[in-house]
């Protein structure tokens, strides 16, 4: 879902530019201060996404131990495995920025940490949208049938793509339109 994952994601691209652009001038911050702010914003965004990932992953982990799990057909079990693996991948991607930061802490690499972490977060959100989609497919398939499950999954994917991908790009275009000043 692009780099819309981080309010600091767009800033991360600008963090590598020479100081003195309108955003740096308007905020009167050094490149180091800007990287610190971008990283703090990114961490706040990760706090929000972590809750969703943790709840989904916990739900999927417990699902295999329910009595009804044995009644799932091959497609439903495949969907379950896909959802579980996507959820763990999303969790790994969304926690990777902490590992990157911890490994590079004190090495004067904050701007690079912000850039890499922003990309990891964007990938994590993309994978999370697929995890949500497959989890909805599984649950609605079991409850209402495969046709409704497919429809609900398509709607879930469209919702995530719209809110996490299309909306931020539209807002970004509007915010940086003629006569607007960068933050």
C-alpha positions, -999 to 999 in steps of 0.1 A, spaced: 0 0 0 29 23 -8 46 46 16 14 60 29 20 39 60 39 66 77 32 103 80 69 103 82 72 82 51 70 111 28 92 130 52 117 101 51 121 106 14 128 142 20 151 135 50 179 126 26 177 159 7 200 188 15 188 211 43 172 243 33 141 230 14 108 247 24 99 220 49 132 223 68 130 261 67 94 261 79 102 239 109 137 252 115 150 218 122 183 202 115 185 170 94 191 151 126 161 167 143 140 159 113 151 123 113 143 120 151 108 135 145 102 112 115 112 82 135 90 92 165 60 96 141 67 62 125 69 46 159 35 61 169 20 47 137 35 13 144 19 13 178 -15 16 162 -9 -12 137 6 -36 162 -26 -39 181 -45 -51 150 -17 -75 141 -15 -90 176 -53 -95 179 -55 -112 145 -25 -134 151 -38 -144 186 -72 -152 171 -56 -173 143 -33 -192 168 -63 -202 189 -85 -211 160 -67 -244 153 -74 -257 187 -112 -253 186 -135 -283 181 -150 -270 148 -115 -267 132 -115 -303 122 -147 -298 102 -129 -273 78 -125 -285 42 -92 -283 23 -98 -248 9 -107 -235 43 -76 -251 59 -54 -236 31 -70 -202 37 -63 -206 74 -26 -214 68 -24 -185 44 -39 -161 69 -17 -174 97 15 -170 76 5 -136 63 -2 -124 99 31 -136 112 48 -120 82 30 -87 88 40 -89 125 77 -95 115 77 -66 91 60 -43 115 84 -51 144 115 -51 122 120 -13 126 127 -19 163 154 -44 154 169 -21 128 169 8 153 184 -13 180 211 -27 158 221 7 144 216 27 176 244 51 183 259 48 148 247 81 135 224 63 110 190 77 121 181 90 86 188 56 71 169 39 99 139 61 91 141 53 54 144 15 59 118 14 87 93 33 65 97 8 37 93 -21 62 62 -5 75 47 0 41 54 -37 33 39 -47 66 7 -29 59 5 -45 24 9 -79 39 -15 -71 68 -42 -62 42 -38 -96 27 -39 -112 62 -71 -94 70 -85 -104 36 -77 -141 41 -90 -141 76 -123 -126 65 -125 -151 36 -121 -180 61 -146 -168 86 -173 -157 62 -168 -189 41 -173 -210 73 -204 -190 84 -221 -182 51 -204 -201 24 -177 -197 -2 -195 -172 -24 -202 -148 4 -167 -154 17 -152 -144 -16 -174 -113 -18 -165 -103 18 -128 -109 11 -129 -87 -20 -146 -60 0 -120 -62 28 -92 -60 3 -108 -30 -15 -114 -13 19 -78 -17 30 -64 -7 -5 -87 23 -5 -80 36 30 -43 27 32 -33 33 -4 -56 54 -24 -68 79 3 -33 89 14 -22 95 -22 -53 117 -28 -48 136 4 -11 140 -5 -19 154 -39 -44 178 -23 -20 189 4 8 196 -21 -14 212 -47 -9 248 -60 -6 274 -34 1 249 -6 32 248 15 49 216 26 49 208 63 
